[in-house]
Structure formats: structure tokens, C-alpha cells
Amino acid sequence: MSGIADRIAALQARLVALRPERPPRLMAVSKGQPWSAIAEALAAGLTLFGENRVQEVREKWGQRPEGTELHLIGHLQRNKAAWALRLCQAIDSVDSERLVAALERLLTTMATPPGGYPVMVEVNPGREPQKTGLWPEAVPPFLAARGEGRLRYVGLMAVLPRPADGSQAEAAKIRRLMQETADLWRMCRSEGWPWAPLPELSMGMSGDYEWAVEAGATMVRLGEAIFGPRPAGGADSPGGA
Ligand SMILES: *Cc1c(COP(=O)(O)O)cnc(C)c1O
């Protein structure tokens, strides 16, 4: 048995145990992983994948297997937006008006899926200055200002502070930020913006996904919990182009 298949089975059972009535979707974050590892995850039945860098998407996902869905979850530079739209089924890291304008412009020249091209707004709940993503208070005005276009806002993607010292105080802070992010998501959803149905809250990584599910995440993004430690030299940091 492959370690990857075993870990996926255990994680899926855990996600069902955490929320039996509506288990969150499991996204496999395959950044830094070779295709052989991705093939094991595919064989184990996973269909939703996330990558951080457009360059890596181009190198690895030129021949995306039928039935799979690939999301870009890392910071997107406008000069790579055309490749991202072409090769990914969603961009979960939208965080600026300029990026939105570039995507809308590119989509005028491409076939857009019915209902619009799906994007998520990236949120930086810890207001960490070194990270991308909108600060929470900026999200409602950002969404309110959008309007009907070729993009469809299907969710929020939150990137929380990484647990560093394992202390109780740190855990409490991260859990509070997750609750606040879930509240923000519900509040935005209740606005009923036609262009922003926001069915998804993408939150939780290998080190903190159980808390994220408790807080209400509909999708968790797991890299190392599925694949084991990333190979050296792989894209390790959240963000990155
Ligand atoms: C790398 C990454 C993940 C997965 O991190 P793990 O700790 O390996 O689970 C999730 N989301 C984003 C945005 C990332 O960059």
C-alpha cells in the first residue's frame, strides 16, 4: 500500500467524522510534488488539486487528467494571468482590483464557463504584513464593488498564521481568527450579491485543518498531510508567483 493512499483514506475518514452531515472537500496541494506523487493521489480518488505557482502548473499540468479540477492558490502576477486562466479551473487567490481588471479583460477573449469563471477572494485574517490577501475589513467593500462580469465569486480563501510555538495562546488566537473569518464569510454571503454566491470557505492546512472544519470551512487545503514533507527545493512558502 502506498503511504499517500493510506493518508488520504485516513484524512477523508477524519473529515467525515468532524462533520458527518456535510464533510468539507479535500484539496490536495501538490506544489513541490512530482507527478508520481500526484498520480498516487489520483489513483486514491482525489479530483481537486491546488498549486501555488503558474510556472509549476505549466510544467506539471499541461495534460490535466479528465475529471480533475485544478485551482491556483498562490499569488498571481498579472503577466501570468492568461496561463492561469487557461490551465486552472479556478483562481482562489484574487486579492486586488488590478488583478480583477486583468482577468476580466482576458476573459473577453476566451471561452468563459457558463455562469462565469470561478474565483475566490483571498483573505489574510491575521493581517500579516508579509502575506498577500485582503485584510478582513476590506473584503465586503471589495465584493460589493464588483458587479456582473465574467468572473463569478464562489468563495473566500483564508491563509491563517502558521502555528509556530504550539502554545495554547497561539492555538486560541488561530481558532479565534478562523471563527472571525467564518463570520465574515457568512456575512458576505447574506448580502446576496448576484455575482458573489460564495458557497465555499477554503480554510485549513495540514497543521490546523481540524480547527478550520470546526469553524465552518467547506474546503481544506492539505499538502504535507497527504504527501509527506515537501521535497527540498519545492515551492514551500504560501504566496510565490
Ligand atoms: C502550501 C499551501 C497549503 C498546504 O500547506 P500544508 O501545510 O502542506 O498542508 C495550503 N494553502 C496554501 C495557500 C499553501 O500555499
Boltz pocket constraint, residues with backbone or C-beta under 6 A from the ligand:
constraints:
  - pocket:
      binder: B
      contacts: [[A, 29], [A, 31], [A, 52], [A, 73], [A, 74], [A, 159], [A, 204], [A, 205], [A, 206], [A, 207], [A, 221], [A, 222], [A, 223], [A, 224], [A, 225], [A, 235], [A, 236], [A, 237], [A, 238], [A, 239]]
      max_distance: 6.0
